[in-house]
Amino acid sequence: MSPSEPYFPRWLRSEAKTDPLFARIRDLVREKGVDADSIVIADFFPDDTSLYFGVLVMRERRAFTFDYDYLRRPELEGELSEWRDITATWATSPYHKAVAAAFAMLDAAT
C-alpha cells in the first residue's frame, strides 16, 4: 500500500474490526479517548521496518497523525509512539486529499 492509496475503506469494513493489527490500533486510539467506531483511517502505510504511519479523522471534523511503533516487540504489541493533532493544518498538509476524502466519506455516512 502506498501513501497515495486511501486505506480507509478497509478500516470501515466489518472484517477490519477483527484484523489483529487494526484491533490493536482501535484499542490504542480508545486509550486516547477516541471513539474507534466513529473514525476513518485516511492513510496508513509502513514507514520503516517496525513502524506504520497513519492519518485518522473523526466525525467531529478532527484529524490526527500517528506512528504505530513495534520496534523490539511483536507487531501486534506495538504502541502509538506519536499522536499529533493536525485539525488546524490538515488542509495544507501532504495528507490533505486523503483527509478530505475521509471527511466526505464520514459526511455521507451520517
Buried (B, 14 or more C-beta within 10 A) or exposed (E): EEBEEBBBEBBBEEEBEEBEBBBBBBEBBEEEEBEBEEBBBBBBBEBEEBBBBBBBBBBEEBBBBBBBBBEEEEEEEBEBEEBEEBBEEBEEBEBBEBBBBBBEBBEEEE
